[in-house]
Every structure is written in C-alpha cells, then in structure tokens.
C-alpha cells in the first residue's frame, strides 16, 4: 500500500470556524463516531500540561490569557472559549471519549503571533475576494449572513463536505504569510507524531478551516518520508533567556466575544448563537425575538402585540424568500427592524457588514444588537490557579481598608492615606476596576492635598479578569506598575521622536511624557520613578513637537518647585528632565519657520501649545536657573534672533520679545509693537507677547490719563497698540479683530478691566470699564454687521438709491 495513503487514512481533519455551533456539532459527532486515540486541537502547546486546569468546572465563556515581555517587545493575547466553540467541544468530548487530547499550535508568545491580540484571529479579510463572490452568488449581505445560510440553518447532512469545499475555496484565494506557514509546519509535526503513537488507531485534527488544506498537504508530503521519521512529539518552544511569559485562565463575556464590539474572529450576536447551540434554529429565532422585545420594553420603547405579529410575519417571509429552511439570525433582525423602525436610517444596518457598531446608530438598532449579544459573563472554578498579583492585591486592599464599599476620602499629607492613594493609582494605571478618582491634584503644581475616590460596580468577574491580566506585568502591584510605566515610557518616547509637529504629539496620545511623569509620581515616585525618569530624560531629547515638550517641562518643573506631597521636590532626576527639556525647547524654537509669519498671506493663527512651552521655559529660567545648562544670557540672545527673524511664525516672534522682556533683556518694546503692526499678523504676534509678558505689560499700564507713561516711565504697550488700532481702516480692523480678541484672552477679567479703563482715560471719557467689556452680542458679529451696513450704504450710493424710497 502507498505509504502516503496509509498515513493519511489514519487522520481526520475537521476545519472549523471559531465559535460556530454547526462546527461544534460536527466535531462532537465526529468524535462520537470515530472514537479517536488522539484529538489534536489548534491551541497553545505550552498548555498541554495544564489541560486538567482548563477542564475544571468553569462557567463559560472563559479565555486563555497569555503574556510575554522582553527588552524589545511586550505582547498579550487571548484565546476565548464558549460552550459552542469547536475547540472546547473537542477538548471536553475528546477527554470523555478516552482520547488523548493535545494542543498543537505554537505558544502565544511566539513571534508568529506578534501582530495578533487574539489567537483565533484568522480574519475573513484574508480571503475577502472569495467570500465576496460567494455573498454575491447567494445574495448575502455579509460573510456572517453567508455563513448562516450555508451552515448554521441548513440541515446537518453533508455539513462536513460543504465545510471542506468552503475552506478549500477560501484558502485557494488567499496567500498564507510566513507566520501561518510556520504554525502549519509545527502543527503538522504534531499530527505526524500522533499518527505514529496511535499505532493504527484514528487521529482527529481540529483547526481553523483556513489551515485545514495546508495541513492535509503537509501531512501527505510527510507521509512519503522514511518509516518512523519524525515520530517523536515536537518540542514546545521556550521563551528566550531574560523574557517573561505565561498563561492564565480569565473570565470572559459574551460582550467581549461579539464581533459588534470589535472581536476580530467572533461570530456576532453570541447570545443568539448560544440559543442556537442549546435549542436549535427555530427556538433560537423565537428567543432572539423575545430578547429584543424584553430589552426594548425595559427601555420604555413601545412594542405592541401588533408589532410582534408583524415582526414574526416579516421574519418568516424573509426566511422563505431567501431560501432558508429555518429562520436565521439576520432574518429575525431584519424582520424586527422593518416592523419597529419607521424612521429613515442614516447608515446601513450593522448586521449587513462586520465590525463595531457605528456611532449614531438608531436607538432601536442599538438595543437589538445588545439583546442579540447577550449578557452572559464567565466564572472560573474556585480551584483555578491565579497569578501572585491577584492574591497580593486582595491582601493589600484588606489591610488598607479598601475592600469595603463606599467613597474613599484621602488626606495626601497623611502617610497612611498617601499609601492608599498610591495603591489606588497603581490599580488605575493597570486598568483594574473598583475605584474611580473624582477629585485630586491634576498636575505637578496643583495645590490640592486631598483625593476622593468613588466605588465602581464592575462585578467580581471583571475585576478578577483585570487583575489576572495585570499579572502579566509582575507578581506584585509595585513591580507591575513599574513594568507598565516602563513600557509606556518606551512607547511615549518612541512616539515623540517618530515624526515632526503635532503628529508626533498625537502619536504619544494618552501615553504622553507629561502624563507618564505625573502617573509615575502618583504611583509612588520614591519606589517607582528612577527608571521611568531616566527614560523621560532621554525621551525629551528626541521630542520634535514643542507643545508636547512644553507640557512635559511644565509638569516636571511644577513637581520640582512645589511638591509637598509625593517627596519629589528638588529631585535630581526631575532636575535632569527640566534641563533637557529647556535645552531641547530652545533648539526647536530657533528652527521653527512658516505659519502665521511666513510669506505674504494672512496669519494661520497663534499656537497656544507652543506658547505654553515658551512660558514653561521662561519659568524654568526664572525659578530654576541653577539646574540649567542654558544661561539667561544665551536665552536672551536666542530670543532676540527669533524676534527679528521674518520667517518665524508671528506668535513665536511676539513670544520671543516677551521672553527677552521677562528675563531683563534690553529693548524697546513699544518699537517692537509698532514693527509688528501688520493687521494680518498683529493679533498672533500680540498673543505671543501677552502669553510671555502679561505681568510686565500690566505693570506698565498705569492709570494716568491722556496717554501718560506707565509705572516704569516707558511708553505703555497698550498705548502704542491703541494708536495702531485707531489708525486701521475698517477692512484692516475686521481682518485683525478675531486674533486680537484671542490675544487679549490671555489677560484675566480684572486686568482687561484695567486696560479698558486706560483706554477710556486716554480719550477723556467717563464711563464704566466693566460695562464696556460686557456687550449684548458677539463683538465679531457687531463688527461684521457694521461692515455689511457700510457695504450696503456704498452700494445704494453708487446707484443713487439711498433716500429714494
């Protein structure tokens, strides 16, 4: 007999779609009829020694959570299992039938899974062309509707053949990548070893359908090899030296399994498919109709008996029209949508595609999706091992009195309450639900010495799952926080140096360097921040966005100057961050060109972020000069060069003048204002000046009359500006007005009132400066209305129409 035929004849390959009830039934029937010696399942082979743990009496859904961390890469992934997952049925019923059950795929930490957060993410996108043709052939709106039509509501007879033909077709149209080929070669080694160990008894292989054709081909090729070759069980790869990794079981939920919530390889509407698994297609359709009705009525949405009758009739009619032997999920949802929604819809119904429910969906559609998803939450068996972090956090919360319900008020000047605050912030950082901070210091210079935390009610399973997942970062709460902060510091520094301008800041996102720095302090800087601040010091040297750099500088400087709570005031590590940020900021300032000052066009607007950055540099030069490599004299010289650079943005030139003024440099500020009188850029230039030298300008705005000088004897900037604005034409004034309003927004109300009084005094007018600031309408609208009236008057005069009526 041909050795290839002999080899392959012992093996039954069942290709499945993950979380498909039809595939799960096929696996169950195959095990019952085949009674195999081995059941090989696509899953992490490093869990083979822990299958007893996996098969404890858990309440599904659950997931295998795997984590990996080394100096270069951090990865986490989940392999979810529910009652109707074919992999779960293979494990459970294979054991019950007396077979040896083995996982045969590479471990989740392996580089083959580097781009996946979900082991079963064999996304249909890879074979979209084939499924698109099938959808067109069978008049199905989506791949999920196609799947239901071909497999879930069809008779079970011939299911194996239909599945094999389907996966042959989609695999034939898709190119496997290197990671798929590596996984398939590894799984084929397990199949070959199982055949050798089975000694003529059957072997069942259950994998994603995408892999089935390749595994069959690989095993057929291996069957032609030497007798007995490759009969040993494959070695399970171990993580490289210095890496940390592991796997734990976590509770999961139908909401997490739902494709409408973003789960890549999920069947949508897991609540419906659970009913399909438990009770069949007819009962699942009825159950979905009841679930949607109950949910809508609980939300006070009127659903009458007539509506239900209409929905049932429409569902049955759609099922017959589409050739379904039994109503499918989309038949029910389409029937209910037609019966219950009378409004025009702004977007397609979500079950006609894949992916997350789009914002702005009709409220009835939202409730229908939620009802079909279901609210089941898994629960682990009490004997399930948990990572050390779970036990450590439980003990800490009990010891600190944080295991009770009710709000928590903390005095951060108390050592005990500060410890409680650090524990709560570490849990917040690790996304462990339980408490939510509603009050407390917002940044390093915030003079707030208390915090208030409100309890959340996420449920014990959600908290347990989050703690298990957080255990990937370390065995203790402090170590886990350090590891996560280290990861964030690398990501933030990388994002900060990845590009230029605002895009770099956006890349850093919530993991921006300033937020990271403050989080490190909140979590306990004395124990946590040495490594983090060292990374920050290096990170600021790579920042290319001045606004992001300024936020980091302001946070570090505020903590260095004012901290009375966290023990980091005058910290040498913070000093290094401040010094590096000031040097980098001034280097960036001198290199900025374009924007509101370049060319002959109108200004593009002041940039508040970069003006805040220059204000932080000013504060560092004024209050932390001993820390800095940059001297005050060098800063003044650089600012003078920027102030005279016509290619620099207008707001930056104005800020440079303000910086020179605040640092005590010489110069005629009034002359500088006159030089910046271009109405297109005047407001932007003043925004920069006011952002940096508001106090100095207020000090020179005396209360004298008729244009008297300010308190220092110099001509007031406000007086000069009043003269410039008074000479503008109506058109020039309208051009300058929006930016001028924004610029004067840098003054608080009391100082704006002083400026208004100064202007009244210059004109010898009596009146209330406060009333002058309170207009009955938007000044911009008033100015535009006046301009429009003038235009109309000119037009009437041109044609001799004014006064002719």
Secondary structure as GFF3:
##gff-version 3
##sequence-region A 1 805
A	DSSP	alpha_helix	3	9	.	.	.	ID=ss1
A	DSSP	beta_strand	11	16	.	.	.	ID=ss2
A	DSSP	alpha_helix	21	34	.	.	.	ID=ss3
A	DSSP	beta_strand	38	44	.	.	.	ID=ss4
A	DSSP	three_ten_helix	45	50	.	.	.	ID=ss5
A	DSSP	alpha_helix	51	54	.	.	.	ID=ss6
A	DSSP	beta_strand	62	69	.	.	.	ID=ss7
A	DSSP	beta_strand	74	81	.	.	.	ID=ss8
A	DSSP	alpha_helix	86	96	.	.	.	ID=ss9
A	DSSP	beta_strand	100	105	.	.	.	ID=ss10
A	DSSP	three_ten_helix	111	113	.	.	.	ID=ss11
A	DSSP	three_ten_helix	124	127	.	.	.	ID=ss12
A	DSSP	alpha_helix	128	137	.	.	.	ID=ss13
A	DSSP	alpha_helix	143	147	.	.	.	ID=ss14
A	DSSP	pi_helix	148	152	.	.	.	ID=ss15
A	DSSP	alpha_helix	159	172	.	.	.	ID=ss16
A	DSSP	alpha_helix	178	198	.	.	.	ID=ss17
A	DSSP	beta_strand	203	208	.	.	.	ID=ss18
A	DSSP	alpha_helix	209	222	.	.	.	ID=ss19
A	DSSP	beta_strand	244	251	.	.	.	ID=ss20
A	DSSP	alpha_helix	254	257	.	.	.	ID=ss21
A	DSSP	three_ten_helix	259	261	.	.	.	ID=ss22
A	DSSP	alpha_helix	270	279	.	.	.	ID=ss23
A	DSSP	alpha_helix	281	298	.	.	.	ID=ss24
A	DSSP	alpha_helix	305	321	.	.	.	ID=ss25
A	DSSP	alpha_helix	329	340	.	.	.	ID=ss26
A	DSSP	three_ten_helix	350	352	.	.	.	ID=ss27
A	DSSP	alpha_helix	363	373	.	.	.	ID=ss28
A	DSSP	alpha_helix	388	399	.	.	.	ID=ss29
A	DSSP	beta_strand	408	411	.	.	.	ID=ss30
A	DSSP	alpha_helix	415	429	.	.	.	ID=ss31
A	DSSP	beta_strand	435	439	.	.	.	ID=ss32
A	DSSP	beta_strand	450	455	.	.	.	ID=ss33
A	DSSP	alpha_helix	460	470	.	.	.	ID=ss34
A	DSSP	three_ten_helix	471	473	.	.	.	ID=ss35
A	DSSP	alpha_helix	477	496	.	.	.	ID=ss36
A	DSSP	alpha_helix	502	508	.	.	.	ID=ss37
A	DSSP	three_ten_helix	509	511	.	.	.	ID=ss38
A	DSSP	alpha_helix	513	522	.	.	.	ID=ss39
A	DSSP	alpha_helix	525	540	.	.	.	ID=ss40
A	DSSP	alpha_helix	546	562	.	.	.	ID=ss41
A	DSSP	alpha_helix	572	591	.	.	.	ID=ss42
A	DSSP	three_ten_helix	595	597	.	.	.	ID=ss43
A	DSSP	alpha_helix	608	623	.	.	.	ID=ss44
A	DSSP	three_ten_helix	625	627	.	.	.	ID=ss45
A	DSSP	alpha_helix	632	643	.	.	.	ID=ss46
A	DSSP	alpha_helix	650	662	.	.	.	ID=ss47
A	DSSP	alpha_helix	669	675	.	.	.	ID=ss48
A	DSSP	alpha_helix	682	699	.	.	.	ID=ss49
A	DSSP	alpha_helix	717	726	.	.	.	ID=ss50
A	DSSP	alpha_helix	730	744	.	.	.	ID=ss51
A	DSSP	alpha_helix	749	762	.	.	.	ID=ss52
A	DSSP	alpha_helix	769	773	.	.	.	ID=ss53
A	DSSP	alpha_helix	779	798	.	.	.	ID=ss54
###
